[in-house]
Amino acid sequence: MGDNRDNMVLTEAVYYILLSLWQPLHGYGIMQNVMALSEGRVNLAAGTLYGAINTMLEKGLIRSVESDESSRKKEYLITQYGKDAIRNELERLKELIKNGENIIGGLEE
């Protein structure tokens, strides 16, 4: 049986969360970074964010990291598997764009 993990499709929220976690961040920092990356278009509610974080932890896309002892906030960091998932998603999105441009671009001329 083939490993289905390479064919994982990421939601936009998960994609932006993973991009944010190339550096360790806590929840509020992730929300701010996603908002900045998406130029204000993607605004994650706390419940959505923490639901996604728990799912990504279970799937091994991210991990919890030790943060500053004076801080009670949990920080998260992308794993190698998460980085692979981002790269696979980027390739999938490039293919979607290429095919869309090939078809739509040809129709508009």
Jmol script that loads the backbone (N, CA, C; Angstrom):
load data "model"
ATOM      1  N   MET A   1       0.837  -1.188   0.000  1.00  0.00           N
ATOM      2  CA  MET A   1       0.000   0.000   0.000  1.00  0.00           C
ATOM      3  C   MET A   1       0.880   1.249   0.000  1.00  0.00           C
ATOM      4  N   GLY A   2       0.479   2.244  -0.779  1.00  0.00           N
ATOM      5  CA  GLY A   2       1.228   3.489  -0.834  1.00  0.00           C
ATOM      6  C   GLY A   2       0.924   4.361   0.371  1.00  0.00           C
ATOM      7  N   ASP A   3       1.850   5.234   0.673  1.00  0.00           N
ATOM      8  CA  ASP A   3       1.669   6.159   1.788  1.00  0.00           C
ATOM      9  C   ASP A   3       0.881   7.364   1.292  1.00  0.00           C
ATOM     10  N   ASN A   4      -0.270   7.590   1.850  1.00  0.00           N
ATOM     11  CA  ASN A   4      -1.162   8.661   1.446  1.00  0.00           C
ATOM     12  C   ASN A   4      -0.711  10.022   1.940  1.00  0.00           C
ATOM     13  N   ARG A   5       0.267  10.047   2.833  1.00  0.00           N
ATOM     14  CA  ARG A   5       0.662  11.307   3.462  1.00  0.00           C
ATOM     15  C   ARG A   5       1.215  12.301   2.456  1.00  0.00           C
ATOM     16  N   ASP A   6       1.806  11.822   1.347  1.00  0.00           N
ATOM     17  CA  ASP A   6       2.359  12.730   0.347  1.00  0.00           C
ATOM     18  C   ASP A   6       1.267  13.462  -0.417  1.00  0.00           C
ATOM     19  N   ASN A   7       0.040  12.951  -0.390  1.00  0.00           N
ATOM     20  CA  ASN A   7      -1.060  13.542  -1.146  1.00  0.00           C
ATOM     21  C   ASN A   7      -1.965  14.401  -0.279  1.00  0.00           C
ATOM     22  N   MET A   8      -1.505  14.787   0.894  1.00  0.00           N
ATOM     23  CA  MET A   8      -2.308  15.596   1.801  1.00  0.00           C
ATOM     24  C   MET A   8      -2.559  16.972   1.181  1.00  0.00           C
ATOM     25  N   VAL A   9      -3.830  17.371   1.158  1.00  0.00           N
ATOM     26  CA  VAL A   9      -4.188  18.710   0.694  1.00  0.00           C
ATOM     27  C   VAL A   9      -4.368  19.572   1.936  1.00  0.00           C
ATOM     28  N   LEU A  10      -3.690  20.704   1.958  1.00  0.00           N
ATOM     29  CA  LEU A  10      -3.750  21.580   3.122  1.00  0.00           C
ATOM     30  C   LEU A  10      -4.814  22.652   2.926  1.00  0.00           C
ATOM     31  N   THR A  11      -5.557  22.933   3.986  1.00  0.00           N
ATOM     32  CA  THR A  11      -6.474  24.064   3.927  1.00  0.00           C
ATOM     33  C   THR A  11      -5.638  25.337   3.934  1.00  0.00           C
ATOM     34  N   GLU A  12      -6.247  26.428   3.543  1.00  0.00           N
ATOM     35  CA  GLU A  12      -5.528  27.695   3.526  1.00  0.00           C
ATOM     36  C   GLU A  12      -5.038  28.065   4.930  1.00  0.00           C
ATOM     37  N   ALA A  13      -5.879  27.844   5.932  1.00  0.00           N
ATOM     38  CA  ALA A  13      -5.494  28.167   7.308  1.00  0.00           C
ATOM     39  C   ALA A  13      -4.285  27.333   7.736  1.00  0.00           C
ATOM     40  N   VAL A  14      -4.311  26.033   7.480  1.00  0.00           N
ATOM     41  CA  VAL A  14      -3.202  25.154   7.861  1.00  0.00           C
ATOM     42  C   VAL A  14      -1.937  25.549   7.099  1.00  0.00           C
ATOM     43  N   TYR A  15      -2.082  25.876   5.841  1.00  0.00           N
ATOM     44  CA  TYR A  15      -0.942  26.304   5.026  1.00  0.00           C
ATOM     45  C   TYR A  15      -0.267  27.525   5.655  1.00  0.00           C
ATOM     46  N   TYR A  16      -1.063  28.525   6.013  1.00  0.00           N
ATOM     47  CA  TYR A  16      -0.497  29.741   6.615  1.00  0.00           C
ATOM     48  C   TYR A  16       0.056  29.488   8.014  1.00  0.00           C
ATOM     49  N   ILE A  17      -0.579  28.618   8.774  1.00  0.00           N
ATOM     50  CA  ILE A  17      -0.058  28.294  10.109  1.00  0.00           C
ATOM     51  C   ILE A  17       1.305  27.620   9.978  1.00  0.00           C
ATOM     52  N   LEU A  18       1.406  26.658   9.065  1.00  0.00           N
ATOM     53  CA  LEU A  18       2.680  25.971   8.864  1.00  0.00           C
ATOM     54  C   LEU A  18       3.767  26.946   8.402  1.00  0.00           C
ATOM     55  N   LEU A  19       3.429  27.837   7.479  1.00  0.00           N
ATOM     56  CA  LEU A  19       4.416  28.840   7.045  1.00  0.00           C
ATOM     57  C   LEU A  19       4.869  29.695   8.222  1.00  0.00           C
ATOM     58  N   SER A  20       3.944  30.022   9.102  1.00  0.00           N
ATOM     59  CA  SER A  20       4.263  30.847  10.270  1.00  0.00           C
ATOM     60  C   SER A  20       5.223  30.143  11.217  1.00  0.00           C
ATOM     61  N   LEU A  21       5.166  28.807  11.240  1.00  0.00           N
ATOM     62  CA  LEU A  21       5.927  28.047  12.233  1.00  0.00           C
ATOM     63  C   LEU A  21       7.308  27.616  11.744  1.00  0.00           C
ATOM     64  N   TRP A  22       7.832  28.295  10.741  1.00  0.00           N
ATOM     65  CA  TRP A  22       9.231  28.069  10.368  1.00  0.00           C
ATOM     66  C   TRP A  22      10.101  28.594  11.498  1.00  0.00           C
ATOM     67  N   GLN A  23       9.518  29.441  12.338  1.00  0.00           N
ATOM     68  CA  GLN A  23      10.172  29.915  13.561  1.00  0.00           C
ATOM     69  C   GLN A  23       9.207  29.620  14.709  1.00  0.00           C
ATOM     70  N   PRO A  24       9.708  29.381  15.911  1.00  0.00           N
ATOM     71  CA  PRO A  24       8.816  29.068  17.035  1.00  0.00           C
ATOM     72  C   PRO A  24       7.885  30.245  17.351  1.00  0.00           C
ATOM     73  N   LEU A  25       6.606  29.951  17.483  1.00  0.00           N
ATOM     74  CA  LEU A  25       5.622  30.979  17.827  1.00  0.00           C
ATOM     75  C   LEU A  25       4.570  30.393  18.752  1.00  0.00           C
ATOM     76  N   HIS A  26       3.972  31.254  19.555  1.00  0.00           N
ATOM     77  CA  HIS A  26       2.822  30.848  20.368  1.00  0.00           C
ATOM     78  C   HIS A  26       1.554  31.213  19.598  1.00  0.00           C
ATOM     79  N   GLY A  27       0.407  30.809  20.126  1.00  0.00           N
ATOM     80  CA  GLY A  27      -0.858  30.979  19.422  1.00  0.00           C
ATOM     81  C   GLY A  27      -1.135  32.385  18.930  1.00  0.00           C
ATOM     82  N   TYR A  28      -0.988  33.366  19.809  1.00  0.00           N
ATOM     83  CA  TYR A  28      -1.285  34.740  19.414  1.00  0.00           C
ATOM     84  C   TYR A  28      -0.322  35.201  18.323  1.00  0.00           C
ATOM     85  N   GLY A  29       0.933  34.802  18.432  1.00  0.00           N
ATOM     86  CA  GLY A  29       1.922  35.144  17.404  1.00  0.00           C
ATOM     87  C   GLY A  29       1.571  34.526  16.060  1.00  0.00           C
ATOM     88  N   ILE A  30       1.047  33.294  16.086  1.00  0.00           N
ATOM     89  CA  ILE A  30       0.619  32.632  14.851  1.00  0.00           C
ATOM     90  C   ILE A  30      -0.528  33.429  14.224  1.00  0.00           C
ATOM     91  N   MET A  31      -1.521  33.802  15.051  1.00  0.00           N
ATOM     92  CA  MET A  31      -2.668  34.554  14.535  1.00  0.00           C
ATOM     93  C   MET A  31      -2.204  35.855  13.884  1.00  0.00           C
ATOM     94  N   GLN A  32      -1.282  36.561  14.521  1.00  0.00           N
ATOM     95  CA  GLN A  32      -0.771  37.823  13.974  1.00  0.00           C
ATOM     96  C   GLN A  32      -0.006  37.587  12.670  1.00  0.00           C
ATOM     97  N   ASN A  33       0.810  36.533  12.639  1.00  0.00           N
ATOM     98  CA  ASN A  33       1.617  36.258  11.453  1.00  0.00           C
ATOM     99  C   ASN A  33       0.752  35.852  10.268  1.00  0.00           C
ATOM    100  N   VAL A  34      -0.260  35.018  10.517  1.00  0.00           N
ATOM    101  CA  VAL A  34      -1.171  34.605   9.446  1.00  0.00           C
ATOM    102  C   VAL A  34      -1.886  35.830   8.876  1.00  0.00           C
ATOM    103  N   MET A  35      -2.310  36.724   9.756  1.00  0.00           N
ATOM    104  CA  MET A  35      -2.983  37.951   9.316  1.00  0.00           C
ATOM    105  C   MET A  35      -2.037  38.780   8.440  1.00  0.00           C
ATOM    106  N   ALA A  36      -0.758  38.878   8.843  1.00  0.00           N
ATOM    107  CA  ALA A  36       0.224  39.657   8.071  1.00  0.00           C
ATOM    108  C   ALA A  36       0.517  38.989   6.727  1.00  0.00           C
ATOM    109  N   LEU A  37       0.753  37.669   6.735  1.00  0.00           N
ATOM    110  CA  LEU A  37       1.062  36.957   5.496  1.00  0.00           C
ATOM    111  C   LEU A  37      -0.057  37.071   4.467  1.00  0.00           C
ATOM    112  N   SER A  38      -1.302  37.012   4.953  1.00  0.00           N
ATOM    113  CA  SER A  38      -2.460  37.039   4.049  1.00  0.00           C
ATOM    114  C   SER A  38      -2.958  38.468   3.812  1.00  0.00           C
ATOM    115  N   GLU A  39      -2.204  39.446   4.282  1.00  0.00           N
ATOM    116  CA  GLU A  39      -2.560  40.858   4.145  1.00  0.00           C
ATOM    117  C   GLU A  39      -3.959  41.139   4.687  1.00  0.00           C
ATOM    118  N   GLY A  40      -4.263  40.497   5.841  1.00  0.00           N
ATOM    119  CA  GLY A  40      -5.520  40.741   6.530  1.00  0.00           C
ATOM    120  C   GLY A  40      -6.696  39.921   6.050  1.00  0.00           C
ATOM    121  N   ARG A  41      -6.498  39.099   5.033  1.00  0.00           N
ATOM    122  CA  ARG A  41      -7.597  38.327   4.466  1.00  0.00           C
ATOM    123  C   ARG A  41      -7.976  37.120   5.314  1.00  0.00           C
ATOM    124  N   VAL A  42      -6.981  36.480   5.932  1.00  0.00           N
ATOM    125  CA  VAL A  42      -7.235  35.305   6.769  1.00  0.00           C
ATOM    126  C   VAL A  42      -7.087  35.710   8.227  1.00  0.00           C
ATOM    127  N   ASN A  43      -8.209  35.706   8.929  1.00  0.00           N
ATOM    128  CA  ASN A  43      -8.230  36.088  10.343  1.00  0.00           C
ATOM    129  C   ASN A  43      -8.687  34.869  11.141  1.00  0.00           C
ATOM    130  N   LEU A  44      -7.752  34.214  11.807  1.00  0.00           N
ATOM    131  CA  LEU A  44      -8.061  32.988  12.537  1.00  0.00           C
ATOM    132  C   LEU A  44      -8.650  33.290  13.907  1.00  0.00           C
ATOM    133  N   ALA A  45      -9.797  32.711  14.187  1.00  0.00           N
ATOM    134  CA  ALA A  45     -10.365  32.783  15.534  1.00  0.00           C
ATOM    135  C   ALA A  45      -9.582  31.815  16.414  1.00  0.00           C
ATOM    136  N   ALA A  46      -9.540  32.080  17.707  1.00  0.00           N
ATOM    137  CA  ALA A  46      -8.770  31.243  18.635  1.00  0.00           C
ATOM    138  C   ALA A  46      -9.202  29.783  18.556  1.00  0.00           C
ATOM    139  N   GLY A  47     -10.504  29.522  18.507  1.00  0.00           N
ATOM    140  CA  GLY A  47     -10.995  28.143  18.451  1.00  0.00           C
ATOM    141  C   GLY A  47     -10.534  27.421  17.202  1.00  0.00           C
ATOM    142  N   THR A  48     -10.565  28.122  16.076  1.00  0.00           N
ATOM    143  CA  THR A  48     -10.104  27.549  14.807  1.00  0.00           C
ATOM    144  C   THR A  48      -8.617  27.248  14.880  1.00  0.00           C
ATOM    145  N   LEU A  49      -7.861  28.207  15.400  1.00  0.00           N
ATOM    146  CA  LEU A  49      -6.411  28.043  15.497  1.00  0.00           C
ATOM    147  C   LEU A  49      -6.049  26.852  16.368  1.00  0.00           C
ATOM    148  N   TYR A  50      -6.613  26.790  17.572  1.00  0.00           N
ATOM    149  CA  TYR A  50      -6.209  25.716  18.483  1.00  0.00           C
ATOM    150  C   TYR A  50      -6.723  24.359  18.041  1.00  0.00           C
ATOM    151  N   GLY A  51      -7.863  24.321  17.355  1.00  0.00           N
ATOM    152  CA  GLY A  51      -8.327  23.064  16.756  1.00  0.00           C
ATOM    153  C   GLY A  51      -7.342  22.588  15.701  1.00  0.00           C
ATOM    154  N   ALA A  52      -6.887  23.522  14.866  1.00  0.00           N
ATOM    155  CA  ALA A  52      -5.922  23.189  13.811  1.00  0.00           C
ATOM    156  C   ALA A  52      -4.587  22.768  14.421  1.00  0.00           C
ATOM    157  N   ILE A  53      -4.143  23.470  15.461  1.00  0.00           N
ATOM    158  CA  ILE A  53      -2.879  23.124  16.126  1.00  0.00           C
ATOM    159  C   ILE A  53      -2.944  21.703  16.670  1.00  0.00           C
ATOM    160  N   ASN A  54      -4.035  21.357  17.346  1.00  0.00           N
ATOM    161  CA  ASN A  54      -4.161  19.996  17.892  1.00  0.00           C
ATOM    162  C   ASN A  54      -4.136  18.950  16.794  1.00  0.00           C
ATOM    163  N   THR A  55      -4.822  19.205  15.688  1.00  0.00           N
ATOM    164  CA  THR A  55      -4.804  18.266  14.562  1.00  0.00           C
ATOM    165  C   THR A  55      -3.400  18.149  13.974  1.00  0.00           C
ATOM    166  N   MET A  56      -2.712  19.273  13.817  1.00  0.00           N
ATOM    167  CA  MET A  56      -1.360  19.244  13.249  1.00  0.00           C
ATOM    168  C   MET A  56      -0.369  18.556  14.185  1.00  0.00           C
ATOM    169  N   LEU A  57      -0.562  18.708  15.490  1.00  0.00           N
ATOM    170  CA  LEU A  57       0.282  17.987  16.451  1.00  0.00           C
ATOM    171  C   LEU A  57       0.068  16.487  16.310  1.00  0.00           C
ATOM    172  N   GLU A  58      -1.198  16.067  16.221  1.00  0.00           N
ATOM    173  CA  GLU A  58      -1.522  14.639  16.085  1.00  0.00           C
ATOM    174  C   GLU A  58      -0.945  14.055  14.805  1.00  0.00           C
ATOM    175  N   LYS A  59      -0.956  14.834  13.719  1.00  0.00           N
ATOM    176  CA  LYS A  59      -0.455  14.361  12.432  1.00  0.00           C
ATOM    177  C   LYS A  59       1.057  14.460  12.315  1.00  0.00           C
ATOM    178  N   GLY A  60       1.702  15.122  13.276  1.00  0.00           N
ATOM    179  CA  GLY A  60       3.153  15.255  13.241  1.00  0.00           C
ATOM    180  C   GLY A  60       3.654  16.369  12.345  1.00  0.00           C
ATOM    181  N   LEU A  61       2.780  17.301  11.952  1.00  0.00           N
ATOM    182  CA  LEU A  61       3.193  18.418  11.099  1.00  0.00           C
ATOM    183  C   LEU A  61       3.942  19.485  11.893  1.00  0.00           C
ATOM    184  N   ILE A  62       3.611  19.604  13.175  1.00  0.00           N
ATOM    185  CA  ILE A  62       4.266  20.562  14.061  1.00  0.00           C
ATOM    186  C   ILE A  62       4.579  19.865  15.378  1.00  0.00           C
ATOM    187  N   ARG A  63       5.393  20.521  16.178  1.00  0.00           N
ATOM    188  CA  ARG A  63       5.672  20.000  17.514  1.00  0.00           C
ATOM    189  C   ARG A  63       5.686  21.162  18.495  1.00  0.00           C
ATOM    190  N   SER A  64       5.468  20.836  19.722  1.00  0.00           N
ATOM    191  CA  SER A  64       5.519  21.812  20.805  1.00  0.00           C
ATOM    192  C   SER A  64       6.986  21.961  21.200  1.00  0.00           C
ATOM    193  N   VAL A  65       7.424  23.173  21.463  1.00  0.00           N
ATOM    194  CA  VAL A  65       8.821  23.402  21.861  1.00  0.00           C
ATOM    195  C   VAL A  65       8.867  24.068  23.221  1.00  0.00           C
ATOM    196  N   GLU A  66       9.963  23.856  23.907  1.00  0.00           N
ATOM    197  CA  GLU A  66      10.167  24.504  25.198  1.00  0.00           C
ATOM    198  C   GLU A  66      10.336  25.988  24.949  1.00  0.00           C
ATOM    199  N   SER A  67       9.557  26.785  25.650  1.00  0.00           N
ATOM    200  CA  SER A  67       9.709  28.229  25.494  1.00  0.00           C
ATOM    201  C   SER A  67      10.405  28.789  26.723  1.00  0.00           C
ATOM    202  N   ASP A  68      10.602  30.053  26.714  1.00  0.00           N
ATOM    203  CA  ASP A  68      11.233  30.767  27.818  1.00  0.00           C
ATOM    204  C   ASP A  68      10.554  30.385  29.136  1.00  0.00           C
ATOM    205  N   GLU A  69      11.330  30.056  30.137  1.00  0.00           N
ATOM    206  CA  GLU A  69      10.780  29.604  31.425  1.00  0.00           C
ATOM    207  C   GLU A  69       9.854  30.627  32.060  1.00  0.00           C
ATOM    208  N   SER A  70      10.079  31.907  31.771  1.00  0.00           N
ATOM    209  CA  SER A  70       9.246  32.948  32.378  1.00  0.00           C
ATOM    210  C   SER A  70       7.891  33.076  31.675  1.00  0.00           C
ATOM    211  N   SER A  71       7.764  32.412  30.525  1.00  0.00           N
ATOM    212  CA  SER A  71       6.519  32.492  29.766  1.00  0.00           C
ATOM    213  C   SER A  71       5.701  31.223  29.963  1.00  0.00           C
ATOM    214  N   ARG A  72       4.399  31.390  30.134  1.00  0.00           N
ATOM    215  CA  ARG A  72       3.519  30.218  30.253  1.00  0.00           C
ATOM    216  C   ARG A  72       2.948  29.831  28.898  1.00  0.00           C
ATOM    217  N   LYS A  73       3.229  30.633  27.878  1.00  0.00           N
ATOM    218  CA  LYS A  73       2.685  30.372  26.549  1.00  0.00           C
ATOM    219  C   LYS A  73       3.429  29.222  25.886  1.00  0.00           C
ATOM    220  N   LYS A  74       2.663  28.303  25.289  1.00  0.00           N
ATOM    221  CA  LYS A  74       3.247  27.194  24.554  1.00  0.00           C
ATOM    222  C   LYS A  74       3.668  27.687  23.178  1.00  0.00           C
ATOM    223  N   GLU A  75       4.834  27.273  22.734  1.00  0.00           N
ATOM    224  CA  GLU A  75       5.283  27.612  21.399  1.00  0.00           C
ATOM    225  C   GLU A  75       5.316  26.359  20.540  1.00  0.00           C
ATOM    226  N   TYR A  76       5.174  26.563  19.243  1.00  0.00           N
ATOM    227  CA  TYR A  76       5.116  25.460  18.290  1.00  0.00           C
ATOM    228  C   TYR A  76       6.113  25.721  17.173  1.00  0.00           C
ATOM    229  N   LEU A  77       6.552  24.639  16.530  1.00  0.00           N
ATOM    230  CA  LEU A  77       7.522  24.717  15.452  1.00  0.00           C
ATOM    231  C   LEU A  77       7.184  23.648  14.424  1.00  0.00           C
ATOM    232  N   ILE A  78       7.362  23.964  13.144  1.00  0.00           N
ATOM    233  CA  ILE A  78       7.091  23.005  12.079  1.00  0.00           C
ATOM    234  C   ILE A  78       8.107  21.866  12.140  1.00  0.00           C
ATOM    235  N   THR A  79       7.673  20.648  11.838  1.00  0.00           N
ATOM    236  CA  THR A  79       8.568  19.488  11.771  1.00  0.00           C
ATOM    237  C   THR A  79       9.036  19.298  10.325  1.00  0.00           C
ATOM    238  N   GLN A  80       9.959  18.377  10.125  1.00  0.00           N
ATOM    239  CA  GLN A  80      10.401  18.078   8.757  1.00  0.00           C
ATOM    240  C   GLN A  80       9.224  17.567   7.930  1.00  0.00           C
ATOM    241  N   TYR A  81       8.373  16.765   8.537  1.00  0.00           N
ATOM    242  CA  TYR A  81       7.182  16.277   7.834  1.00  0.00           C
ATOM    243  C   TYR A  81       6.279  17.445   7.431  1.00  0.00           C
ATOM    244  N   GLY A  82       6.138  18.436   8.303  1.00  0.00           N
ATOM    245  CA  GLY A  82       5.358  19.618   7.986  1.00  0.00           C
ATOM    246  C   GLY A  82       5.969  20.402   6.830  1.00  0.00           C
ATOM    247  N   LYS A  83       7.299  20.507   6.822  1.00  0.00           N
ATOM    248  CA  LYS A  83       7.991  21.198   5.732  1.00  0.00           C
ATOM    249  C   LYS A  83       7.770  20.456   4.411  1.00  0.00           C
ATOM    250  N   ASP A  84       7.821  19.126   4.469  1.00  0.00           N
ATOM    251  CA  ASP A  84       7.562  18.332   3.265  1.00  0.00           C
ATOM    252  C   ASP A  84       6.131  18.553   2.784  1.00  0.00           C
ATOM    253  N   ALA A  85       5.182  18.631   3.721  1.00  0.00           N
ATOM    254  CA  ALA A  85       3.779  18.845   3.366  1.00  0.00           C
ATOM    255  C   ALA A  85       3.600  20.206   2.689  1.00  0.00           C
ATOM    256  N   ILE A  86       4.284  21.233   3.191  1.00  0.00           N
ATOM    257  CA  ILE A  86       4.223  22.572   2.579  1.00  0.00           C
ATOM    258  C   ILE A  86       4.795  22.520   1.165  1.00  0.00           C
ATOM    259  N   ARG A  87       5.931  21.869   1.010  1.00  0.00           N
ATOM    260  CA  ARG A  87       6.551  21.793  -0.328  1.00  0.00           C
ATOM    261  C   ARG A  87       5.646  21.049  -1.304  1.00  0.00           C
ATOM    262  N   ASN A  88       5.032  19.945  -0.853  1.00  0.00           N
ATOM    263  CA  ASN A  88       4.107  19.200  -1.710  1.00  0.00           C
ATOM    264  C   ASN A  88       2.901  20.056  -2.089  1.00  0.00           C
ATOM    265  N   GLU A  89       2.388  20.805  -1.121  1.00  0.00           N
ATOM    266  CA  GLU A  89       1.236  21.676  -1.384  1.00  0.00           C
ATOM    267  C   GLU A  89       1.613  22.779  -2.365  1.00  0.00           C
ATOM    268  N   LEU A  90       2.797  23.327  -2.228  1.00  0.00           N
ATOM    269  CA  LEU A  90       3.249  24.374  -3.143  1.00  0.00           C
ATOM    270  C   LEU A  90       3.313  23.839  -4.576  1.00  0.00           C
ATOM    271  N   GLU A  91       3.820  22.624  -4.736  1.00  0.00           N
ATOM    272  CA  GLU A  91       3.858  22.002  -6.073  1.00  0.00           C
ATOM    273  C   GLU A  91       2.445  21.782  -6.616  1.00  0.00           C
ATOM    274  N   ARG A  92       1.534  21.339  -5.755  1.00  0.00           N
ATOM    275  CA  ARG A  92       0.143  21.111  -6.164  1.00  0.00           C
ATOM    276  C   ARG A  92      -0.494  22.428  -6.612  1.00  0.00           C
ATOM    277  N   LEU A  93      -0.257  23.495  -5.848  1.00  0.00           N
ATOM    278  CA  LEU A  93      -0.830  24.802  -6.187  1.00  0.00           C
ATOM    279  C   LEU A  93      -0.238  25.344  -7.491  1.00  0.00           C
ATOM    280  N   LYS A  94       1.059  25.129  -7.708  1.00  0.00           N
ATOM    281  CA  LYS A  94       1.689  25.571  -8.961  1.00  0.00           C
ATOM    282  C   LYS A  94       1.045  24.872 -10.150  1.00  0.00           C
ATOM    283  N   GLU A  95       0.754  23.579  -9.989  1.00  0.00           N
ATOM    284  CA  GLU A  95       0.102  22.824 -11.066  1.00  0.00           C
ATOM    285  C   GLU A  95      -1.295  23.373 -11.342  1.00  0.00           C
ATOM    286  N   LEU A  96      -2.042  23.675 -10.273  1.00  0.00           N
ATOM    287  CA  LEU A  96      -3.378  24.251 -10.442  1.00  0.00           C
ATOM    288  C   LEU A  96      -3.297  25.574 -11.209  1.00  0.00           C
ATOM    289  N   ILE A  97      -2.359  26.418 -10.831  1.00  0.00           N
ATOM    290  CA  ILE A  97      -2.212  27.722 -11.485  1.00  0.00           C
ATOM    291  C   ILE A  97      -1.816  27.535 -12.948  1.00  0.00           C
ATOM    292  N   LYS A  98      -0.853  26.666 -13.195  1.00  0.00           N
ATOM    293  CA  LYS A  98      -0.389  26.435 -14.567  1.00  0.00           C
ATOM    294  C   LYS A  98      -1.534  25.953 -15.451  1.00  0.00           C
ATOM    295  N   ASN A  99      -2.299  24.976 -14.963  1.00  0.00           N
ATOM    296  CA  ASN A  99      -3.404  24.452 -15.758  1.00  0.00           C
ATOM    297  C   ASN A  99      -4.502  25.489 -15.953  1.00  0.00           C
ATOM    298  N   GLY A 100      -4.785  26.251 -14.911  1.00  0.00           N
ATOM    299  CA  GLY A 100      -5.783  27.312 -15.032  1.00  0.00           C
ATOM    300  C   GLY A 100      -5.368  28.372 -16.027  1.00  0.00           C
ATOM    301  N   GLU A 101      -4.106  28.787 -15.963  1.00  0.00           N
ATOM    302  CA  GLU A 101      -3.613  29.801 -16.898  1.00  0.00           C
ATOM    303  C   GLU A 101      -3.596  29.279 -18.328  1.00  0.00           C
ATOM    304  N   ASN A 102      -3.245  27.994 -18.497  1.00  0.00           N
ATOM    305  CA  ASN A 102      -3.222  27.402 -19.832  1.00  0.00           C
ATOM    306  C   ASN A 102      -4.612  27.426 -20.463  1.00  0.00           C
ATOM    307  N   ILE A 103      -5.623  27.097 -19.675  1.00  0.00           N
ATOM    308  CA  ILE A 103      -6.982  27.025 -20.210  1.00  0.00           C
ATOM    309  C   ILE A 103      -7.622  28.406 -20.294  1.00  0.00           C
ATOM    310  N   ILE A 104      -7.601  29.138 -19.216  1.00  0.00           N
ATOM    311  CA  ILE A 104      -8.263  30.448 -19.182  1.00  0.00           C
ATOM    312  C   ILE A 104      -7.511  31.443 -20.051  1.00  0.00           C
ATOM    313  N   GLY A 105      -6.189  31.373 -19.995  1.00  0.00           N
ATOM    314  CA  GLY A 105      -5.392  32.277 -20.825  1.00  0.00           C
ATOM    315  C   GLY A 105      -5.690  32.075 -22.292  1.00  0.00           C
ATOM    316  N   GLY A 106      -5.882  30.816 -22.697  1.00  0.00           N
ATOM    317  CA  GLY A 106      -6.202  30.509 -24.094  1.00  0.00           C
ATOM    318  C   GLY A 106      -7.586  30.995 -24.487  1.00  0.00           C
ATOM    319  N   LEU A 107      -8.531  31.010 -23.551  1.00  0.00           N
ATOM    320  CA  LEU A 107      -9.896  31.443 -23.856  1.00  0.00           C
ATOM    321  C   LEU A 107     -10.014  32.949 -23.977  1.00  0.00           C
ATOM    322  N   GLU A 108      -9.171  33.670 -23.271  1.00  0.00           N
ATOM    323  CA  GLU A 108      -9.298  35.130 -23.219  1.00  0.00           C
ATOM    324  C   GLU A 108      -8.615  35.829 -24.382  1.00  0.00           C
ATOM    325  N   GLU A 109      -7.846  35.117 -25.123  1.00  0.00           N
ATOM    326  CA  GLU A 109      -7.112  35.768 -26.223  1.00  0.00           C
ATOM    327  C   GLU A 109      -8.010  36.052 -27.395  1.00  0.00           C
TER     328      GLU A 109
END
end "model"
wireframe off; spacefill off
backbone 0.3
color backbone group
